[in-house]
Amino acid sequence: MSNLLPNIEPKMNCSELNLIKWLVVLMSILFLSGCGESEPDPPASLSYPLDIRAADISFLPEIRNDAVQFKDRNGQVKDVLTVLQEEGCNTIRLRLWHTPETNHSGFEEVKQFASEIKSKGLKLWLTVHYSDTWADPGHQTKPEAWSTLSTADLGDSVYNYTKKIVKQLSPDFIQIGNEINAGFLWPNGSTSNLTDFINLLKKGVQGVRDESDNAQIIIHYAGTDGSVWFYDQLKNNNVDYDIIGISYYPRWHTKSLITLRSILAQLNTNSSKEIVLAETGYPFTLDWNDWTNNLIGLTDHLLVGYPATPKGQHDFMMQLRKMMSELNGGLGIAYWAPEWVAYKGPEATNGSPWENMALFDFDFKALEAVKVFNE
């Protein structure tokens, strides 16, 4: 740093010299901070409008059975659905499993919850897993009822099942599969069998289109790696859908919001489709409230500039909201499992691995990050 002080005379006294040194250090810090990828927090007074301000609260019917007393930001006891709606949430996302071991996330539970959601004037977003359990990039197991079907018969089942869902649940948004990076309904619908994957996907799309003129179809991909290739295949094979859905969690996906924004912009340019962050979330702490191992619990899982604090969670979500609002074709965001608190009690080893990612603290009071839904 000495080359930055070429004109300092030896005659200067120590106080003057120290002052100049401190000024140089300050200028260097300001310069270096401008070279990183961190972005300034969006001013709270500015509005970043989004059409979709969603929350996936698929666990809520189960959690309600344990009579957890959730509270709004003022400490008033209220149901999660009420808290979210009062904060500005306008869409509720629900997962749907074909024939789960319990009734949770099965057709009848989802149908009943969907009716409640619609009665409150909220939009309904269904994520159809086409499985009896979790479907994600590493798991796309066919429903047991379809396990022995040929690919042709599997396509008919996808069509009829999807059409039934749309007819009876009337979703505003519906996903054909969940995080289908490598396809769905494995092995038949794996992207390694690209033709069969595309045909099965089109069967699901046809089931929606034949039953509804209004339901918007989302094709959902986890993360950004490989996403450009994936959506290019949909375009090249004339798959009819409306919205690109992307999952984004810093632990599993890019640690750079600049990279995320760049890839989302490229997807919009390539496909001319609108985009929603179909899943996201961030921790307000790295502590725990039960004895179930948390999925996100290390500093390595965090984004630089956004600590695992209530403010860090709030600032991360508002930065995503700002990004999506400014993105060409950016529709909105969906916070995943804001209600998945440690509802089974502090001693549970099979409780919530997500309680530090919820939008409610360990006393079940709404956190500041819930403001991300505000209109």
Secondary structure by P-SEA (a helix, b strand, c coil): cccccccccccccaaaaaaaaaaaaaaaaaaaaaacccccccccccccccccccccccaaaaaaaacccccccccccccaaaaaaaacccbbbbbbbcccccccccaaaaaaaaaaaaaacbbbbbbcccccccccccccccccccccccaaaaaaaaaaaaaaaaacccccbbbcccccccccccccccccaaaaaaaaaaaaaaaaaaccccbbbbbbbccccaaaaaaaaaaaacccccbbbbbbbcccccccaaaaaaaaaaaaaacccccccccccccccccccccccccccccccccccccccaaaaaaaaaaaaaaaaaccccccccccccccccccccccccccccccccccccccccccccccccc
